[in-house]
Amino acid sequence: MAAPYRRRPGRHPSIRQLEAFAMTFLDIHIVQSAPPSNLNRDESGSPKTATYGGVLRARVSSQAWKRAVRDAFLNDPDLAKDGGLRTRQLPRVIGDAVTARRPALGAVSDTIGEAATRALFKKVKLAKNKTTTEYLLFLGHDQVERVAEALVSANLEEVAHDPDLIRERITGLDLHEFGVKGHAGAVALFGRMIADAPELNVDAACQVAHAISTHKVVGDQFDYFTAVDDESRRQDETGAGMIGTVEFNSATLYRFATVSMRDLIANLDGEADRALDLALAFAETFATAMPTGKQNTFAAHTRPDLIMLSVRSDRPVSLVGAFEEPVRAPEGGITPASVAQLVTYHSQQDQMYGTSPIINVLAYPAWLAERVRDDKHIELPPAQPLKTALDTVRAALNERLTA
């Protein structure tokens, strides 16, 4: 993962620098093969699909991949502070965090959690039990920790005998500021919407497209399975203890996401260095994270075959149009044909509009370049290892900010 950010006083950008970033976008294009799997299923358990270019495509929703990125943030020691917590159980989470620091407050943890949640989100609606909210709230993991520290420092033990005094003291802490400022990276990236408290809304700095197959899929396939009753078998009884089916498909997917650098810096209260680190951490995590749907059944833990990072100063540009005409299944395989179609479309689009990225960096294995050259007679731009590609992009973004 990218190195964890460090807060650097005095490195906040000027208004002029932010204006330079007003039209700066990091586009992430990925071609990734998924074997038989069901990464993201609909209400009936079938793999999600979409019609595009007049044919049926496999689909993995943007929500599924964003969830995978958020989970990866929380599970990475370097990025955990930027992880986000989306839950209806925020009162209990806060109460538990305080109790972990001051076990003596365990008896009033519910009251503390309820009062703290109301202080954070002033118009929030709590369920009747007051330990859950009526809808999901999104708060950074680091914000929860800072709220807990503030509550511990308020010496609530002095008023633990009276729930009303607890609420009064917590109200006086102005915890609302923790919800307005100092957003976790996950909140800054993915945004937050609270209808009852619009002042806490955060416009997302990144956008993630639904992944679709570059080719036509022929409906869903079914895995018929049987489960044996071990005890019945020991008694020489025949037959299955259970039978069933699991739906799946396989596909080569085109995935796209984009990050607005200006919006990300604004969401992080002007911390430009942190925004640069976070944007590249998101790019790497988006490329490597996988949704968890039916992974115990299919173990479809693949990695992308092509990652293309583009820094643009005009607007985000998805290259999904490269696959409006679906890739046919040639002898050389779908992935090389998809990559050839993508890079050709990318070049022709910029020629048509007279535009070009500030920088365009690719990461791919040697076999892919050889296959594209042999099958499609196309030379791919030079490749870099992913870590090197991320460093190259960061240097370009930093130069644009500080020039």
C-alpha positions in Angstrom: 0.0 0.0 0.0 1.0 3.6 -0.3 2.9 5.0 2.6 0.7 6.4 5.3 0.2 10.2 5.2 1.8 12.5 7.7 0.3 15.8 8.5 2.6 18.5 7.4 1.9 22.0 8.9 2.5 24.8 6.4 2.0 22.6 3.3 -1.6 23.5 2.8 -2.2 24.8 -0.8 -2.9 28.4 -1.6 -6.1 29.5 -3.4 -4.0 29.7 -6.6 -2.8 26.2 -6.2 -6.3 24.9 -5.6 -7.4 26.7 -8.8 -4.7 24.8 -10.6 -6.2 21.6 -9.3 -9.7 22.7 -10.2 -9.5 20.5 -13.4 -7.3 17.7 -12.3 -8.6 14.2 -12.3 -7.0 10.8 -11.7 -8.6 8.2 -14.0 -8.1 4.5 -13.3 -8.8 2.0 -16.1 -8.6 -1.7 -15.4 -9.1 -4.9 -17.5 -9.5 -7.9 -15.2 -10.5 -11.5 -15.9 -12.8 -13.2 -13.5 -13.2 -17.0 -13.7 -16.5 -18.8 -12.8 -17.7 -16.7 -9.9 -20.7 -14.8 -8.4 -19.0 -11.7 -7.0 -22.1 -9.6 -6.8 -25.6 -11.1 -6.9 -29.1 -9.7 -7.2 -32.1 -10.3 -5.0 -32.6 -13.8 -6.5 -29.0 -14.8 -6.0 -28.1 -14.5 -9.7 -24.9 -12.7 -10.8 -25.8 -9.1 -11.7 -26.0 -8.3 -15.4 -26.6 -5.3 -17.7 -27.4 -4.8 -21.4 -24.9 -2.7 -23.2 -24.3 -2.5 -26.9 -27.4 -4.6 -27.5 -26.0 -7.7 -25.7 -26.1 -9.1 -22.2 -23.0 -8.3 -20.1 -21.8 -9.5 -16.7 -21.8 -6.7 -14.1 -20.4 -6.0 -10.7 -21.9 -2.9 -9.1 -19.9 0.1 -8.0 -21.2 -0.4 -4.5 -19.6 -3.9 -4.3 -16.2 -2.6 -5.3 -16.3 0.5 -3.1 -17.2 -1.8 -0.2 -14.2 -3.9 -1.0 -12.0 -0.8 -1.0 -13.4 0.4 2.4 -12.8 -3.0 3.9 -9.2 -3.1 2.5 -8.6 0.3 4.1 -9.7 -0.9 7.5 -7.6 -4.1 7.2 -4.4 -2.3 6.2 -2.3 -0.9 9.2 -1.1 2.0 7.1 -4.6 3.0 6.0 -6.7 2.1 9.0 -7.0 5.7 10.1 -8.6 6.5 6.8 -11.1 3.7 7.1 -14.8 4.5 7.5 -17.5 3.0 9.7 -21.0 2.8 8.2 -23.4 1.5 10.7 -26.8 2.0 12.5 -25.0 1.0 15.8 -22.9 4.1 16.2 -24.3 4.8 19.8 -23.1 1.3 20.9 -19.7 1.7 19.0 -19.0 5.0 20.8 -20.1 3.6 24.2 -17.9 0.6 23.7 -14.9 2.8 22.7 -15.4 4.9 25.9 -15.8 1.8 28.1 -12.6 0.3 26.7 -10.8 3.4 28.0 -12.8 3.7 31.2 -14.3 0.4 32.3 -16.0 2.1 35.2 -18.4 3.8 32.7 -19.6 0.5 31.4 -23.0 0.8 33.3 -23.8 4.0 31.5 -22.3 3.2 28.1 -25.7 3.2 26.4 -26.5 6.7 27.7 -23.0 8.0 26.7 -23.3 6.5 23.2 -26.8 7.9 22.7 -25.8 11.4 23.9 -22.6 11.5 21.9 -24.4 10.4 18.7 -27.0 13.2 19.2 -24.2 15.7 19.8 -22.4 14.6 16.6 -25.4 14.4 14.4 -27.8 17.0 15.9 -31.0 15.9 14.1 -30.3 12.2 14.0 -33.3 9.9 14.6 -32.7 7.1 17.1 -34.7 3.9 17.2 -36.8 3.3 20.3 -34.0 1.4 22.0 -31.7 4.4 21.6 -28.7 2.1 20.9 -29.3 2.2 17.1 -30.2 4.9 14.6 -33.0 4.7 12.1 -30.6 4.8 9.2 -26.9 4.2 8.5 -24.4 6.8 9.5 -20.9 7.1 8.0 -18.1 8.2 10.3 -14.4 7.8 10.1 -12.7 5.2 12.3 -10.2 7.9 13.5 -13.1 10.2 14.2 -14.7 7.6 16.5 -11.4 7.3 18.4 -11.1 11.1 18.8 -14.7 11.4 20.0 -14.0 8.6 22.6 -10.9 10.5 23.8 -12.9 13.7 24.2 -15.6 11.9 26.2 -13.0 10.3 28.5 -11.4 13.7 29.1 -14.9 15.1 30.2 -14.7 13.2 33.5 -18.1 11.6 33.1 -17.5 9.5 36.2 -18.5 12.6 38.2 -22.0 12.6 36.8 -22.4 8.8 36.1 -25.2 8.7 38.7 -27.5 10.9 36.6 -28.2 10.3 32.9 -29.5 13.8 32.4 -26.2 15.3 33.7 -24.3 12.9 31.3 -26.2 14.2 28.4 -25.8 17.8 29.5 -22.0 17.5 29.9 -21.7 15.7 26.5 -23.8 18.4 24.8 -21.3 21.0 26.1 -18.4 19.3 24.4 -19.4 20.5 20.9 -18.7 17.1 19.4 -20.6 18.3 16.3 -17.2 19.7 15.0 -15.9 16.1 14.8 -18.6 15.4 12.2 -17.9 18.6 10.2 -14.1 18.6 10.1 -11.3 16.2 10.0 -12.9 13.7 7.7 -11.5 10.2 7.4 -10.2 9.3 4.0 -13.1 7.0 3.3 -15.6 9.8 4.0 -13.6 12.3 1.9 -13.5 9.8 -1.0 -16.9 8.3 -1.0 -19.0 11.1 0.5 -21.8 11.2 3.1 -25.4 12.2 2.8 -27.6 12.8 5.9 -31.0 14.2 5.0 -31.7 15.3 8.6 -28.4 17.2 8.9 -27.3 18.6 5.4 -24.5 20.5 7.0 -22.8 17.2 7.5 -23.1 16.1 3.9 -19.8 15.5 2.1 -19.7 15.4 -1.7 -17.7 12.3 -2.9 -14.3 13.1 -4.4 -14.3 9.8 -6.3 -16.7 8.2 -8.7 -16.8 4.4 -9.4 -18.4 2.9 -12.5 -20.2 -0.5 -12.6 -17.8 -3.0 -14.0 -19.1 -4.7 -17.1 -17.8 -7.5 -19.2 -16.1 -6.5 -22.4 -17.9 -9.2 -24.2 -21.3 -10.9 -24.4 -22.2 -13.4 -21.7 -24.7 -16.2 -22.4 -26.9 -16.0 -19.4 -26.0 -17.5 -16.1 -24.6 -21.0 -15.6 -25.6 -23.3 -12.8 -23.4 -25.5 -10.5 -25.5 -28.4 -9.4 -24.1 -29.8 -6.2 -25.0 -32.5 -3.7 -24.0 -32.7 0.0 -23.5 -36.1 1.6 -24.9 -36.9 5.1 -21.7 -38.4 6.7 -23.7 -40.3 9.4 -26.1 -41.8 6.8 -23.1 -42.9 4.7 -21.6 -44.6 7.7 -24.8 -46.6 8.0 -24.6 -47.6 4.3 -27.6 -45.4 3.4 -27.6 -44.1 -0.2 -28.7 -40.7 -1.5 -27.7 -37.2 -0.8 -28.4 -35.2 2.3 -28.9 -32.1 0.3 -29.0 -31.0 -3.3 -29.0 -27.5 -4.8 -27.6 -25.1 -7.4 -25.4 -22.1 -7.4 -25.5 -19.6 -10.3 -22.3 -18.2 -11.7 -20.7 -16.7 -14.8 -17.2 -15.8 -16.0 -16.1 -12.6 -17.7 -13.3 -10.2 -18.6 -14.3 -7.0 -16.9 -13.6 -3.3 -17.7 -13.5 -1.3 -14.5 -13.3 2.5 -14.2 -13.0 5.0 -11.4 -11.9 8.6 -11.2 -10.8 11.0 -8.4 -11.3 14.8 -8.4 -8.2 16.1 -6.7 -9.7 19.5 -6.0 -12.7 17.9 -4.2 -10.5 15.5 -2.3 -8.2 18.3 -1.0 -11.3 20.4 -0.1 -12.8 17.4 1.8 -9.5 17.0 3.7 -9.5 20.7 4.8 -6.8 21.6 2.4 -4.2 18.9 3.3 -2.7 18.5 -0.1 0.0 16.0 0.8 -2.5 13.8 2.5 -4.8 14.1 -0.5 -2.0 13.0 -2.8 -1.2 10.0 -0.7 -4.9 9.1 -0.3 -5.6 9.3 -4.0 -2.8 6.9 -4.9 -3.7 4.6 -2.0 -7.2 4.5 -3.4 -5.9 3.8 -6.9 -3.8 0.9 -5.7 -6.5 -0.5 -3.4 -9.2 -0.2 -6.1 -7.0 -2.2 -8.4 -6.2 -5.0 -6.0 -9.3 -5.3 -3.8 -11.9 -7.9 -4.6 -15.6 -8.2 -3.7 -16.4 -11.1 -1.3 -19.5 -12.5 -3.0 -19.5 -16.3 -3.0 -15.7 -16.4 -2.7 -15.8 -19.4 -0.4 -17.5 -21.3 -3.3 -15.4 -20.0 -6.2 -12.2 -18.4 -4.8 -12.1 -16.0 -7.7 -9.1 -14.0 -6.3 -7.7 -12.6 -9.5 -5.7 -9.5 -10.1 -5.9 -7.1 -13.1 -4.1 -7.8 -16.3 -3.9 -4.2 -17.2 -4.0 -1.0 -15.0 -3.9 2.3 -16.8 -3.6 5.5 -14.7 -4.3 8.8 -16.5 -4.0 12.3 -15.0 -6.3 14.6 -17.0 -6.9 18.4 -16.9 -10.1 18.4 -19.1 -12.5 16.0 -17.5 -12.8 12.4 -16.4 -13.0 10.1 -19.4 -14.4 6.6 -19.2 -13.2 4.3 -22.0 -16.2 1.9 -21.7 -17.2 2.9 -25.3 -14.3 0.7 -26.5 -16.6 -2.2 -25.7 -19.9 -0.9 -27.0 -19.2 -3.3 -29.8 -18.5 -6.5 -27.7 -15.2 -8.2 -28.0 -15.5 -11.5 -29.9 -13.8 -14.6 -28.5 -10.7 -15.0 -30.7 -8.3 -17.9 -30.5 -5.9 -15.7 -28.5 -8.4 -15.1 -25.7 -10.6 -12.3 -24.5 -8.2 -10.3 -22.4 -5.6 -9.5 -25.1 -8.3 -8.6 -27.5 -10.0 -6.3 -24.8 -6.7 -4.6 -24.1 -6.0 -4.0 -27.8 -9.5 -2.5 -28.2 -9.1 -0.3 -25.2 -5.7 1.3 -26.1 -6.9 1.8 -29.7 -10.1 3.5 -28.5 -8.2 5.7 -26.0 -5.8 7.0 -28.7 -8.6 7.6 -31.2 -10.8 9.5 -28.7 -8.1 11.9 -27.8 -7.2 12.5 -31.5 -10.9 13.2 -32.2 -11.2 15.8 -29.4 -7.7 17.2 -29.6 -7.0 16.3 -26.0 -4.4 14.3 -24.2 -3.7 13.2 -20.6 -1.1 15.1 -18.6 0.4 11.7 -18.0 -0.7 8.2 -18.9 1.0 5.2 -17.2 0.4 1.5 -17.7 1.1 -1.6 -15.7 0.8 -5.0 -17.4 2.8 -8.3 -17.7 5.1 -9.0 -20.5 3.0 -11.9 -21.9 0.1 -9.5 -22.5 2.2 -7.2 -24.7 3.5 -10.2 -26.7 0.0 -11.5 -27.2 -1.4 -8.2 -28.3 1.5 -7.7 -30.7 1.2 -11.2 -32.1 -2.6 -11.3 -32.4 -3.6 -7.7 -33.0 -0.3 -6.2 -34.4 -0.5 -3.4 -31.8 2.4 -2.2 -29.7 1.3 -1.3 -26.2 2.9 1.8 -24.6 5.8 0.9 -22.2 4.8 -0.8 -18.9 5.9 0.0 -15.4 5.6 -2.1 -12.2 2.5 -0.9 -10.3 4.5 0.7 -7.5 6.6 2.6 -9.9 3.5 3.7 -11.9 2.0 5.0 -8.7 5.1 7.0 -7.9 5.2 8.4 -11.4 1.6 9.6 -11.1 2.2 11.1 -7.7 5.1 13.1 -8.9 3.0 14.4 -11.8 0.2 15.4 -9.4 2.6 17.0 -7.0 4.3 19.0 -9.8 1.0 20.2 -10.9 0.1 21.4 -7.4 3.4 23.1 -6.6 4.4 24.5 -10.1 
